[in-house]
Amino acid sequence: MINITNLKKSFPTEAGPLTVLDGVDMVIEKGKIISIMGASGAGKSTLLHVTGTLDRPTSGEVSYNGEDVFKLSDKELAAFRNRTIGFVFQFHNLLPEFNALENTIMPGLIAGTEKEELLQRGRAILSELGLKDRLLHRPGELSGGEQQRVAVARALILEPLVVLADEPTGNLDTKTGEMLIELLLDINKKKGTTFIIVTHNEAFARKTDVTYVMVDGALRA
Protein backbone atom coordinates (compact mmCIF):
# COMPACT_ATOMS: atom_id res chain seq x y z
CA MET A 1 0.00 0.00 0.00
CA ILE A 2 2.79 2.43 0.91
CA ASN A 3 6.18 2.22 -0.79
CA ILE A 4 9.09 4.32 0.45
CA THR A 5 12.07 4.33 -1.88
CA ASN A 6 15.56 5.76 -1.24
CA LEU A 7 14.12 8.47 0.98
CA LYS A 8 16.52 11.21 2.03
CA LYS A 9 16.00 14.29 4.14
CA SER A 10 18.58 16.93 5.01
CA PHE A 11 18.31 20.21 6.88
CA PRO A 12 20.58 23.21 6.26
CA THR A 13 22.86 24.26 9.13
CA GLU A 14 25.74 26.71 9.47
CA ALA A 15 28.11 23.73 9.31
CA GLY A 16 26.49 22.40 6.15
CA PRO A 17 23.59 20.03 5.40
CA LEU A 18 22.52 17.78 8.29
CA THR A 19 21.36 14.42 6.93
CA VAL A 20 18.53 12.95 9.01
CA LEU A 21 17.18 10.34 6.58
CA ASP A 22 19.78 8.56 4.50
CA GLY A 23 18.24 6.28 1.87
CA VAL A 24 15.25 4.76 3.70
CA ASP A 25 13.42 1.92 1.94
CA MET A 26 10.24 0.45 3.40
CA VAL A 27 7.06 -1.27 2.24
CA ILE A 28 3.93 -1.09 4.41
CA GLU A 29 1.22 -3.57 3.50
CA LYS A 30 -2.44 -2.77 4.06
CA GLY A 31 -3.77 -3.87 7.44
CA LYS A 32 -0.36 -4.29 9.06
CA ILE A 33 0.84 -2.61 12.22
CA ILE A 34 4.46 -1.46 11.93
CA SER A 35 6.66 -0.24 14.78
CA ILE A 36 9.81 1.86 14.45
CA MET A 37 12.32 1.99 17.29
CA GLY A 38 15.67 3.69 17.75
CA ALA A 39 17.58 6.20 19.83
CA SER A 40 16.47 9.81 20.14
CA GLY A 41 17.69 11.83 17.16
CA ALA A 42 17.95 8.79 14.86
CA GLY A 43 15.36 10.22 12.46
CA LYS A 44 12.20 8.34 13.51
CA SER A 45 9.92 11.36 13.82
CA THR A 46 11.29 12.88 10.61
CA LEU A 47 10.50 9.65 8.78
CA LEU A 48 6.97 9.70 10.17
CA HIS A 49 6.48 13.33 9.17
CA VAL A 50 7.69 12.72 5.61
CA THR A 51 5.65 9.51 5.29
CA GLY A 52 2.64 11.48 6.49
CA THR A 53 3.39 14.26 3.95
CA LEU A 54 3.78 16.86 6.71
CA ASP A 55 7.24 17.54 5.30
CA ARG A 56 8.71 17.01 1.84
CA PRO A 57 11.84 14.89 1.39
CA THR A 58 15.10 16.15 -0.05
CA SER A 59 14.92 13.24 -2.50
CA GLY A 60 13.31 9.84 -2.86
CA GLU A 61 9.72 8.72 -3.23
CA VAL A 62 6.69 7.99 -1.05
CA SER A 63 3.95 6.23 -3.00
CA TYR A 64 0.43 5.47 -1.80
CA ASN A 65 -1.18 2.76 -3.93
CA GLY A 66 1.26 3.56 -6.74
CA GLU A 67 0.92 7.36 -6.61
CA ASP A 68 4.05 9.40 -5.85
CA VAL A 69 2.38 11.90 -3.53
CA PHE A 70 5.20 14.44 -3.61
CA LYS A 71 4.40 15.16 -7.25
CA LEU A 72 1.22 16.82 -5.95
CA SER A 73 1.03 20.57 -5.32
CA ASP A 74 0.94 21.76 -1.72
CA LYS A 75 -2.83 22.28 -1.93
CA GLU A 76 -3.40 18.85 -3.48
CA LEU A 77 -1.09 17.28 -0.89
CA ALA A 78 -3.00 18.87 1.99
CA ALA A 79 -6.27 17.49 0.63
CA PHE A 80 -4.70 14.05 0.16
CA ARG A 81 -3.31 14.07 3.70
CA ASN A 82 -6.64 15.09 5.21
CA ARG A 83 -8.61 12.28 3.58
CA THR A 84 -5.96 9.54 3.65
CA ILE A 85 -3.82 9.82 6.79
CA GLY A 86 -4.66 9.98 10.49
CA PHE A 87 -2.20 11.26 13.08
CA VAL A 88 -1.70 10.55 16.78
CA PHE A 89 1.14 12.37 18.53
CA GLN A 90 2.75 12.10 21.96
CA PHE A 91 1.00 15.33 22.90
CA HIS A 92 -2.63 15.02 21.85
CA ASN A 93 -2.87 18.55 20.35
CA LEU A 94 -6.59 18.84 21.11
CA LEU A 95 -8.18 22.27 20.79
CA PRO A 96 -8.97 23.37 24.36
CA GLU A 97 -12.06 25.42 23.48
CA PHE A 98 -13.85 22.45 21.87
CA ASN A 99 -15.31 19.36 23.53
CA ALA A 100 -14.32 15.76 22.80
CA LEU A 101 -16.90 15.27 20.06
CA GLU A 102 -16.05 18.57 18.36
CA ASN A 103 -12.33 17.78 18.45
CA THR A 104 -13.02 14.34 16.99
CA ILE A 105 -14.95 15.60 13.96
CA MET A 106 -12.62 18.51 13.15
CA PRO A 107 -10.77 16.75 10.25
CA GLY A 108 -14.12 15.93 8.67
CA LEU A 109 -15.30 19.52 8.90
CA ILE A 110 -12.08 20.64 7.23
CA ALA A 111 -12.71 18.05 4.49
CA GLY A 112 -16.23 19.37 3.94
CA THR A 113 -18.07 16.26 5.12
CA GLU A 114 -21.67 16.83 6.20
CA LYS A 115 -21.73 17.75 9.90
CA GLU A 116 -24.60 15.52 11.00
CA GLU A 117 -22.91 12.50 9.45
CA LEU A 118 -19.70 13.40 11.25
CA LEU A 119 -21.47 13.83 14.59
CA GLN A 120 -23.08 10.42 14.24
CA ARG A 121 -19.76 8.83 13.28
CA GLY A 122 -17.92 10.68 16.04
CA ARG A 123 -20.34 9.55 18.74
CA ALA A 124 -19.96 5.94 17.57
CA ILE A 125 -16.15 6.03 17.56
CA LEU A 126 -15.89 7.74 20.96
CA SER A 127 -18.34 5.22 22.40
CA GLU A 128 -16.24 2.36 21.03
CA LEU A 129 -13.22 3.91 22.75
CA GLY A 130 -15.03 4.04 26.10
CA LEU A 131 -15.85 7.75 26.04
CA LYS A 132 -19.63 7.61 25.62
CA ASP A 133 -20.15 9.69 28.76
CA ARG A 134 -17.40 12.19 27.96
CA LEU A 135 -18.56 13.52 24.59
CA LEU A 136 -19.23 17.05 25.81
CA HIS A 137 -16.20 17.36 28.07
CA ARG A 138 -13.41 19.70 27.02
CA PRO A 139 -9.77 18.51 27.09
CA GLY A 140 -9.11 20.18 30.45
CA GLU A 141 -11.87 18.05 31.97
CA LEU A 142 -10.40 14.78 30.70
CA SER A 143 -7.55 12.63 31.99
CA GLY A 144 -4.39 12.20 29.94
CA GLY A 145 -5.52 8.78 28.75
CA GLU A 146 -8.96 10.09 27.82
CA GLN A 147 -7.42 12.96 25.87
CA GLN A 148 -5.24 10.53 23.95
CA ARG A 149 -8.27 8.37 23.14
CA VAL A 150 -9.99 11.45 21.74
CA ALA A 151 -6.88 12.00 19.62
CA VAL A 152 -7.20 8.40 18.37
CA ALA A 153 -10.88 8.98 17.56
CA ARG A 154 -9.94 12.14 15.64
CA ALA A 155 -7.37 10.17 13.65
CA LEU A 156 -10.01 7.57 12.72
CA ILE A 157 -12.97 9.86 11.91
CA LEU A 158 -12.40 9.85 8.14
CA GLU A 159 -11.52 6.14 8.03
CA PRO A 160 -7.98 6.83 6.76
CA LEU A 161 -5.83 4.36 4.85
CA VAL A 162 -3.15 4.64 7.52
CA VAL A 163 -2.69 6.06 11.01
CA LEU A 164 0.74 7.42 11.97
CA ALA A 165 1.48 7.56 15.69
CA ASP A 166 4.57 9.24 17.17
CA GLU A 167 5.24 7.98 20.71
CA PRO A 168 1.49 7.82 21.48
CA THR A 169 2.13 6.45 25.00
CA GLY A 170 5.15 8.64 25.77
CA ASN A 171 3.20 11.15 27.86
CA LEU A 172 1.12 8.57 29.74
CA ASP A 173 1.69 6.59 32.92
CA THR A 174 2.51 2.90 32.51
CA LYS A 175 -1.00 1.54 33.13
CA THR A 176 -2.71 4.08 30.88
CA GLY A 177 -0.07 3.54 28.22
CA GLU A 178 -0.66 -0.21 28.27
CA MET A 179 -4.40 0.36 27.89
CA LEU A 180 -3.80 2.59 24.86
CA ILE A 181 -1.49 -0.01 23.31
CA GLU A 182 -4.17 -2.69 23.64
CA LEU A 183 -6.69 -0.26 22.16
CA LEU A 184 -4.56 0.34 19.06
CA LEU A 185 -3.94 -3.38 18.62
CA ASP A 186 -7.68 -4.03 18.94
CA ILE A 187 -8.52 -1.36 16.34
CA ASN A 188 -5.99 -2.92 13.97
CA LYS A 189 -7.49 -6.37 14.50
CA LYS A 190 -11.15 -5.41 14.22
CA LYS A 191 -11.02 -2.70 11.56
CA GLY A 192 -7.89 -3.67 9.64
CA THR A 193 -6.52 -0.16 10.07
CA THR A 194 -2.87 0.17 9.02
CA PHE A 195 -0.64 1.69 11.70
CA ILE A 196 2.93 3.00 11.61
CA ILE A 197 4.04 3.68 15.17
CA VAL A 198 7.22 5.22 16.51
CA THR A 199 7.80 3.86 20.01
CA HIS A 200 10.42 3.19 22.67
CA ASN A 201 8.20 0.47 24.16
CA GLU A 202 9.83 -2.88 23.36
CA ALA A 203 6.89 -4.88 24.72
CA PHE A 204 4.58 -3.02 22.35
CA ALA A 205 6.95 -3.48 19.41
CA ARG A 206 6.99 -7.24 19.95
CA LYS A 207 3.21 -7.31 19.42
CA THR A 208 3.35 -5.56 16.03
CA ASP A 209 3.63 -7.30 12.66
CA VAL A 210 7.01 -5.81 11.73
CA THR A 211 9.56 -3.89 13.79
CA TYR A 212 12.24 -1.66 12.30
CA VAL A 213 15.14 -0.08 14.13
CA MET A 214 16.39 3.27 12.89
CA VAL A 215 20.14 3.90 13.14
CA ASP A 216 21.80 7.00 11.73
CA GLY A 217 18.95 7.78 9.38
CA ALA A 218 18.57 4.25 7.95
CA LEU A 219 16.21 1.39 8.80
CA ARG A 220 17.14 -2.10 9.87
CA ALA A 221 14.51 -4.84 10.04
PAMI-342167 format. One line per 5 residues: number of its first residue (from 1); for each residue x, y, z of C-alpha. Coordinates in nm, 3 decimals. Layout:
N
NUM> X/Y/Z ~ ...
END
This chain:
221
1> 0.000/0.000/0.000 ~ 0.279/0.243/0.091 ~ 0.618/0.222/-0.079 ~ 0.909/0.432/0.045 ~ 1.207/0.433/-0.188
6> 1.556/0.576/-0.124 ~ 1.412/0.847/0.098 ~ 1.652/1.121/0.203 ~ 1.600/1.429/0.414 ~ 1.858/1.693/0.501
11> 1.831/2.021/0.688 ~ 2.058/2.321/0.626 ~ 2.286/2.426/0.913 ~ 2.574/2.671/0.947 ~ 2.811/2.373/0.931
16> 2.649/2.240/0.615 ~ 2.359/2.003/0.540 ~ 2.252/1.778/0.829 ~ 2.136/1.442/0.693 ~ 1.853/1.295/0.901
21> 1.718/1.034/0.658 ~ 1.978/0.856/0.450 ~ 1.824/0.628/0.187 ~ 1.525/0.476/0.370 ~ 1.342/0.192/0.194
26> 1.024/0.045/0.340 ~ 0.706/-0.127/0.224 ~ 0.393/-0.109/0.441 ~ 0.122/-0.357/0.350 ~ -0.244/-0.277/0.406
31> -0.377/-0.387/0.744 ~ -0.036/-0.429/0.906 ~ 0.084/-0.261/1.222 ~ 0.446/-0.146/1.193 ~ 0.666/-0.024/1.478
36> 0.981/0.186/1.445 ~ 1.232/0.199/1.729 ~ 1.567/0.369/1.775 ~ 1.758/0.620/1.983 ~ 1.647/0.981/2.014
41> 1.769/1.183/1.716 ~ 1.795/0.879/1.486 ~ 1.536/1.022/1.246 ~ 1.220/0.834/1.351 ~ 0.992/1.136/1.382
46> 1.129/1.288/1.061 ~ 1.050/0.965/0.878 ~ 0.697/0.970/1.017 ~ 0.648/1.333/0.917 ~ 0.769/1.272/0.561
51> 0.565/0.951/0.529 ~ 0.264/1.148/0.649 ~ 0.339/1.426/0.395 ~ 0.378/1.686/0.671 ~ 0.724/1.754/0.530
56> 0.871/1.701/0.184 ~ 1.184/1.489/0.139 ~ 1.510/1.615/-0.005 ~ 1.492/1.324/-0.250 ~ 1.331/0.984/-0.286
61> 0.972/0.872/-0.323 ~ 0.669/0.799/-0.105 ~ 0.395/0.623/-0.300 ~ 0.043/0.547/-0.180 ~ -0.118/0.276/-0.393
66> 0.126/0.356/-0.674 ~ 0.092/0.736/-0.661 ~ 0.405/0.940/-0.585 ~ 0.238/1.190/-0.353 ~ 0.520/1.444/-0.361
71> 0.440/1.516/-0.725 ~ 0.122/1.682/-0.595 ~ 0.103/2.057/-0.532 ~ 0.094/2.176/-0.172 ~ -0.283/2.228/-0.193
76> -0.340/1.885/-0.348 ~ -0.109/1.728/-0.089 ~ -0.300/1.887/0.199 ~ -0.627/1.749/0.063 ~ -0.470/1.405/0.016
81> -0.331/1.407/0.370 ~ -0.664/1.509/0.521 ~ -0.861/1.228/0.358 ~ -0.596/0.954/0.365 ~ -0.382/0.982/0.679
86> -0.466/0.998/1.049 ~ -0.220/1.126/1.308 ~ -0.170/1.055/1.678 ~ 0.114/1.237/1.853 ~ 0.275/1.210/2.196
91> 0.100/1.533/2.290 ~ -0.263/1.502/2.185 ~ -0.287/1.855/2.035 ~ -0.659/1.884/2.111 ~ -0.818/2.227/2.079
96> -0.897/2.337/2.436 ~ -1.206/2.542/2.348 ~ -1.385/2.245/2.187 ~ -1.531/1.936/2.353 ~ -1.432/1.576/2.280
101> -1.690/1.527/2.006 ~ -1.605/1.857/1.836 ~ -1.233/1.778/1.845 ~ -1.302/1.434/1.699 ~ -1.495/1.560/1.396
106> -1.262/1.851/1.315 ~ -1.077/1.675/1.025 ~ -1.412/1.593/0.867 ~ -1.530/1.952/0.890 ~ -1.208/2.064/0.723
111> -1.271/1.805/0.449 ~ -1.623/1.937/0.394 ~ -1.807/1.626/0.512 ~ -2.167/1.683/0.620 ~ -2.173/1.775/0.990
116> -2.460/1.552/1.100 ~ -2.291/1.250/0.945 ~ -1.970/1.340/1.125 ~ -2.147/1.383/1.459 ~ -2.308/1.042/1.424
121> -1.976/0.883/1.328 ~ -1.792/1.068/1.604 ~ -2.034/0.955/1.874 ~ -1.996/0.594/1.757 ~ -1.615/0.603/1.756
126> -1.589/0.774/2.096 ~ -1.834/0.522/2.240 ~ -1.624/0.236/2.103 ~ -1.322/0.391/2.275 ~ -1.503/0.404/2.610
131> -1.585/0.775/2.604 ~ -1.963/0.761/2.562 ~ -2.015/0.969/2.876 ~ -1.740/1.219/2.796 ~ -1.856/1.352/2.459
136> -1.923/1.705/2.581 ~ -1.620/1.736/2.807 ~ -1.341/1.970/2.702 ~ -0.977/1.851/2.709 ~ -0.911/2.018/3.045
141> -1.187/1.805/3.197 ~ -1.040/1.478/3.070 ~ -0.755/1.263/3.199 ~ -0.439/1.220/2.994 ~ -0.552/0.878/2.875
146> -0.896/1.009/2.782 ~ -0.742/1.296/2.587 ~ -0.524/1.053/2.395 ~ -0.827/0.837/2.314 ~ -0.999/1.145/2.174
151> -0.688/1.200/1.962 ~ -0.720/0.840/1.837 ~ -1.088/0.898/1.756 ~ -0.994/1.214/1.564 ~ -0.737/1.017/1.365
156> -1.001/0.757/1.272 ~ -1.297/0.986/1.191 ~ -1.240/0.985/0.814 ~ -1.152/0.614/0.803 ~ -0.798/0.683/0.676
161> -0.583/0.436/0.485 ~ -0.315/0.464/0.752 ~ -0.269/0.606/1.101 ~ 0.074/0.742/1.197 ~ 0.148/0.756/1.569
166> 0.457/0.924/1.717 ~ 0.524/0.798/2.071 ~ 0.149/0.782/2.148 ~ 0.213/0.645/2.500 ~ 0.515/0.864/2.577
171> 0.320/1.115/2.786 ~ 0.112/0.857/2.974 ~ 0.169/0.659/3.292 ~ 0.251/0.290/3.251 ~ -0.100/0.154/3.313
176> -0.271/0.408/3.088 ~ -0.007/0.354/2.822 ~ -0.066/-0.021/2.827 ~ -0.440/0.036/2.789 ~ -0.380/0.259/2.486
181> -0.149/-0.001/2.331 ~ -0.417/-0.269/2.364 ~ -0.669/-0.026/2.216 ~ -0.456/0.034/1.906 ~ -0.394/-0.338/1.862
186> -0.768/-0.403/1.894 ~ -0.852/-0.136/1.634 ~ -0.599/-0.292/1.397 ~ -0.749/-0.637/1.450 ~ -1.115/-0.541/1.422
191> -1.102/-0.270/1.156 ~ -0.789/-0.367/0.964 ~ -0.652/-0.016/1.007 ~ -0.287/0.017/0.902 ~ -0.064/0.169/1.170
196> 0.293/0.300/1.161 ~ 0.404/0.368/1.517 ~ 0.722/0.522/1.651 ~ 0.780/0.386/2.001 ~ 1.042/0.319/2.267
201> 0.820/0.047/2.416 ~ 0.983/-0.288/2.336 ~ 0.689/-0.488/2.472 ~ 0.458/-0.302/2.235 ~ 0.695/-0.348/1.941
206> 0.699/-0.724/1.995 ~ 0.321/-0.731/1.942 ~ 0.335/-0.556/1.603 ~ 0.363/-0.730/1.266 ~ 0.701/-0.581/1.173
211> 0.956/-0.389/1.379 ~ 1.224/-0.166/1.230 ~ 1.514/-0.008/1.413 ~ 1.639/0.327/1.289 ~ 2.014/0.390/1.314
216> 2.180/0.700/1.173 ~ 1.895/0.778/0.938 ~ 1.857/0.425/0.795 ~ 1.621/0.139/0.880 ~ 1.714/-0.210/0.987
221> 1.451/-0.484/1.004
END
